[in-house]
Amino acid sequence: MSDDQTRVQEFFTARAAGWDTRFPDDGPAYAAAVAELGLRAGDRVLDAGCGTGRALPPLRAAVGPSGVVLGADLTPAMLREAVRAGRDRDGTLLHTDVAALPLRAGSLDAVFGAGLISHLPNPAEDLRELARVVRPGGVLALFHPIGRAALAARHGRPLTPDDLRAEPNLRPLLAGSGWRLTSYVDEDTRFLALAVRED
């Protein structure tokens, strides 16, 4: 395992047990973000970096019983919390790195990534891997239940222009990784960037 993977695992392992209780009111924001993906019954969707699986219930509701919902995370402790919360009933959990997904090319219709991009050690490569597993025309949602400024304030740091999620940085990063940014919202109450998989 790389040093980057070890750091991510250590960060989330230390926080897994109390993760959901730290952010108890995020459910509606997750549901609203999932709704913007435009999923249909029978679609195949991945929650990349699923953590405790908070997006899995709205993803399952969107694709219905005939759809496929996968949740992938690098940290076993977070996946255990997803199981403890019963969210494994809404999707299949995979202990894997989103940088090397055990999925066929073009096998998904969409990817949902909550709080994902700031934890990717190689964002361009990792976003290319997400593009690999999504069919042309499929959708990527990069989401956070609070906006960039609110998140920076929560962590006691200033918002800097080199933030990957800033639109001038994110747009070319996505474009170079097989995605076209189609919608960008950065408000106090949410961050949501939607992108379409290019042909």
PEHUJO-V790184 format. One record per helix or strand of 3 or more residues. SS is the DSSP state (H for helix, E for strand). FROM is the first residue (numbers start at 0). LEN is the number of residues. If there is no record, write none. Layout:
ss->[SS	SS]
from->[FROM	FROM]
len->[LEN	LEN]
This chain:
ss->[H	H	E	H	E	H	H	E	E	H	H	E	H	H	E	E]
from->[2	26	43	55	67	75	86	91	107	116	122	133	147	166	178	189]
len->[20	9	5	8	6	9	3	4	7	3	10	11	7	9	9	8]
